[in-house]
Amino acid sequence: MNRQQKDTLIHMDCTLRDGGYYNLWDFPSDLIEDYLEAMAAISIDYVELGFRFLSDQGFRGACAYTTDIFIQQFEIPESLKISVMVNAGELLSHTEGIAGALSKLFDDSEKSPVTLVRLACHFDELEAIEEGCFWLKEKGYNVGINLMQIGDHSQEDIESAGRLLGQYPLDVLYFADSMGEMDPTRTAEVIALLR
């Protein structure tokens, strides 16, 4: 992300990625087309179309894998950038290691419609995922970490995570109120601690 983007509010919508938990990421193509047009019309900057899971056990729709070939079938408005999410736990448990797992999921960014890759991480996965952040950055992607279940962690945990992640080549750090327990005051506290 460039300097101008860092100084302005950037909007991301992850309706399909998050909503896929209810229908196994099986969205009709015409709905996705309409969704992309709607996101452009309301000036959303990034659309997270889905996950990139490695595991293919059981049925899951195309937005569970969100491959480049799948994305390329859509007419993506010029104003939209595309994001996908990868679960850090799946990368960390892969038999070929993090780089091997990522090489199965991503090509160089100039060959891909994806701009941003978000790594969904638990606190205990942060140190191990460093390699993945550098690998993705070297391939030309914007890299984000989505820090999960932050409401469950102490001030010390959050500050420690912030110091660690400050050393990674991240373009953006997200944190998720996974359990729905944070109010605006706690959210402001967490932001201050991460800073």
Summary of the structure (lengths in Angstrom):
residues: 195
radius of gyration: 16.6
end to end distance: 18.6
largest distance: 46.9
contacts: 571
relative contact order: 0.11
helix: 43%
strand: 17%
